[in-house]
Amino acid sequence: MKLSFLSLASGSSGNCYYLGTPEFGILIDAGIGIRTIFRALKEKSIDFSKILAVLITHDHADHIRTVGCLGTKYHLPIYATEAVHTGIERSRYVEESLGAARKIIEKEVSFMINDFKITAFEVPHDSTDNVGFHIEYNDHAFTFATDVGHITGTVSKYLCKANHLIIEANYDEEMLKFGSYPVFLKERVASPTGHLSNRETAEFLATHYHPKLKDIWLCHLSRDNNHPELAYKTVDIRLFNEGIRVGKDVSLTALKRSTPSELFEFD
């Protein structure tokens, strides 16, 4: 069956992604309002009743704001590591107790949701815990890696397995350096448990590109320290310098921070 990917929002104000077929789908993170989720899905003719689960990367507010509602009111299972679930329980942004909706996963132990084979993997970030997700469906392999302090061997392994890759390009180094953030926040963003810069993401993609990689989406762009055009251009130029042509060898998209992307469909 045809596979579809949609970014509902991707940035420090909220993150939520959809991956599904005409028969079923899942959400990855739920850091935006429930009405916004409903509206974005409806605009793309995606039936909310066919969503089977929510996967959570980590417990920061911009990734979990709506998990309580989705788990308790709409009875969707919420999949996260035990440490992330503990963080959700302690979060002041989630008032509801997930109860039976709470599903514990382990890093690098694959599990199935319908026909999706899902593997969580460790990602360094200054949250209670943080994972990326590698999702296999027929010949398709999606890897989601957001809020990545730095690319470890484990992160690299799963990024390199993807033919559809959602990877963070949070900030431009010059914009962060000369921007309005206080020093402690600049240091936090640029630290090994903070976020990936455009340059770091571009360098990894250029040096680890393989012909099976078909799509790259740049996610979690900063409102204050980045622009979609700048993130795109930084990666495009670095790939070109390695002889990799955007639009011919690979597709490249910088996802919007607070509005849905187009619906990407794959046979």
C-alpha positions in Angstrom: 0.0 0.0 0.0 1.0 3.6 -0.6 3.0 5.1 2.3 2.5 8.8 3.3 4.6 11.2 5.4 3.5 14.5 6.8 5.1 17.0 9.1 2.4 18.7 11.1 4.9 21.0 12.8 8.7 20.9 13.3 10.3 23.5 15.6 10.9 24.6 19.1 7.2 25.7 19.4 6.0 22.1 18.8 6.7 18.9 16.9 4.5 16.3 15.4 4.8 14.0 12.4 2.5 11.4 10.7 3.5 8.2 8.9 0.9 6.0 7.5 -0.9 4.0 4.8 -4.5 4.2 3.7 -5.3 1.6 6.3 -3.4 2.7 9.4 -0.9 5.3 10.7 1.1 6.6 13.6 2.2 9.9 15.1 5.7 10.7 16.1 5.7 13.2 18.9 2.7 15.3 20.0 3.9 18.7 20.9 1.1 20.7 19.3 -2.6 21.2 20.2 -5.2 18.5 19.5 -7.3 20.8 17.4 -4.2 21.7 15.3 -3.5 17.9 14.8 -7.1 17.3 13.8 -7.1 20.2 11.4 -3.8 19.3 9.7 -4.8 15.7 9.2 -8.2 16.6 7.9 -6.7 19.0 5.4 -4.7 16.1 4.0 -7.7 13.7 4.0 -6.1 11.6 6.8 -8.6 9.8 9.0 -7.7 10.3 12.6 -9.6 7.1 13.6 -7.0 5.0 11.7 -4.1 6.3 13.8 -3.0 3.4 16.0 -0.3 4.8 18.3 2.0 7.7 19.2 5.8 7.4 19.5 7.5 9.9 21.8 11.2 10.8 21.3 11.7 12.6 24.7 9.9 14.6 27.4 10.4 18.2 26.5 7.2 20.2 26.2 7.5 20.8 22.4 7.2 17.0 21.9 4.7 15.9 24.6 2.2 18.7 25.1 -0.8 16.6 23.8 0.2 13.1 24.8 -2.1 13.1 27.8 -5.2 14.0 25.7 -4.3 11.4 23.0 -3.7 8.7 25.6 -6.6 9.3 27.9 -9.4 10.8 25.8 -8.6 9.1 22.5 -7.2 5.9 24.0 -4.1 5.8 21.8 -1.1 3.8 23.1 1.8 6.1 23.9 5.1 4.3 23.2 8.3 5.7 24.9 11.1 4.4 27.0 10.6 4.0 30.7 12.7 7.0 31.5 10.8 9.2 29.0 7.5 8.0 30.5 8.8 9.0 33.9 9.7 12.4 32.5 6.1 12.7 31.1 4.6 11.9 34.5 6.7 14.6 36.1 6.1 17.2 33.4 4.0 20.2 34.3 2.8 20.3 30.7 0.9 17.0 30.9 -1.8 16.9 33.5 -3.4 13.6 32.6 -2.1 10.2 33.8 -1.5 7.9 30.9 -2.5 4.8 32.8 -3.1 1.9 30.4 -2.0 4.0 27.4 1.5 3.8 28.8 3.6 1.5 26.6 7.3 0.8 27.5 9.8 0.3 24.7 13.5 -0.5 24.9 16.3 1.0 22.8 17.3 -1.2 19.9 14.6 -3.8 20.6 12.3 -3.8 17.6 8.5 -4.0 17.9 5.6 -4.0 15.5 2.7 -1.7 15.1 0.6 -3.3 12.4 3.0 -3.6 9.4 5.5 -1.1 10.8 8.7 -2.6 12.3 10.0 0.1 14.7 13.3 0.4 16.4 14.2 3.1 18.9 17.8 4.1 19.3 19.6 6.4 21.7 20.1 10.0 20.8 22.1 12.4 23.0 20.1 15.4 24.3 19.6 17.1 27.6 16.2 15.6 28.3 15.3 12.8 30.8 16.0 10.4 27.9 15.9 10.7 24.1 15.5 8.4 21.2 15.2 8.4 17.4 13.0 6.0 15.5 13.9 3.7 12.6 10.7 2.5 10.9 10.6 -0.2 8.2 7.7 -0.9 5.9 8.1 -3.1 2.9 11.1 -1.6 1.0 10.9 1.7 2.8 13.1 2.7 5.7 12.4 5.9 7.6 14.7 7.3 10.3 13.6 10.2 12.6 16.4 11.9 14.5 15.5 15.2 16.2 17.1 17.1 19.1 20.5 15.5 18.4 23.3 16.9 20.5 25.9 15.2 18.4 26.0 12.3 16.0 27.2 9.2 17.8 28.1 5.8 16.3 24.6 4.6 17.2 22.9 7.6 15.6 25.1 7.3 12.5 24.2 3.6 12.1 20.5 4.3 12.0 20.8 7.4 9.8 22.7 5.4 7.3 20.0 2.7 7.1 17.4 5.2 5.9 16.2 5.8 2.4 13.9 8.5 3.9 15.6 10.6 6.5 14.2 13.2 8.9 17.2 14.9 10.6 17.7 17.9 12.7 19.2 21.1 11.4 18.4 23.4 14.3 20.6 26.5 14.0 23.1 28.4 12.0 26.3 28.8 13.9 26.8 32.5 13.1 23.2 33.4 13.9 23.5 31.7 17.2 26.9 33.3 18.0 25.7 36.8 17.3 22.1 36.4 18.2 20.1 37.6 21.3 20.2 34.4 23.3 22.0 34.7 26.7 25.4 33.0 26.9 24.2 30.0 28.9 21.5 29.3 26.3 23.9 29.6 23.4 26.2 27.1 25.2 23.3 24.8 25.9 22.2 24.8 22.2 25.7 24.2 20.8 26.7 21.6 23.5 27.0 17.8 22.8 23.6 17.4 24.4 22.0 20.3 22.6 21.2 20.5 18.9 22.7 19.9 15.5 23.7 23.0 13.5 23.2 23.3 9.7 26.9 22.8 9.2 27.1 19.6 11.3 24.1 18.1 9.5 25.4 19.1 6.1 28.8 17.6 6.8 27.3 14.3 8.0 25.0 14.0 5.0 27.8 14.9 2.5 30.2 12.3 4.0 27.6 9.5 4.5 25.4 9.8 1.5 24.6 6.5 -0.2 22.5 5.9 -3.4 19.6 4.3 -1.5 19.0 7.6 0.3 16.1 9.2 -1.6 14.7 11.9 0.7 16.0 14.2 3.3 13.8 16.5 5.5 15.5 19.0 7.7 13.6 19.3 10.9 13.4 21.2 14.2 14.6 24.5 12.8 15.1 27.3 15.3 12.8 30.3 15.1 15.6 32.7 16.3 18.8 31.2 14.9 17.9 29.7 11.5 15.9 30.2 8.3 14.5 27.3 6.1 16.3 28.8 3.1 19.6 29.0 4.9 19.3 25.5 6.2 18.5 24.2 2.8 21.2 26.2 1.1 23.9 25.0 3.6 23.1 21.4 3.0 22.6 21.8 -0.8 26.0 23.4 -1.3 27.8 20.9 0.9 26.2 18.0 -1.0 27.1 19.6 -4.3 30.7 19.9 -3.3 30.7 16.1 -3.0 29.1 15.7 -6.4 25.6 14.9 -4.9 22.9 16.8 -6.8 19.8 17.8 -4.9 16.7 17.2 -7.1 18.5 14.5 -9.1 20.4 12.2 -6.7 18.3 13.1 -3.6 15.3 15.2 -2.6 15.9 17.8 0.1 13.2 19.7 2.0 13.4 22.1 5.0 10.3 21.5 7.1 8.2 24.4 8.3 8.2 25.2 11.9 4.6 25.8 12.7 2.6 24.8 9.6 2.1 21.4 7.9 4.3 20.3 5.0 2.9 18.9 1.8 1.9 15.2 2.0 4.7 13.1 0.7 3.6 9.8 -0.8 5.6 6.7 -1.8 4.5 3.6 -3.7 
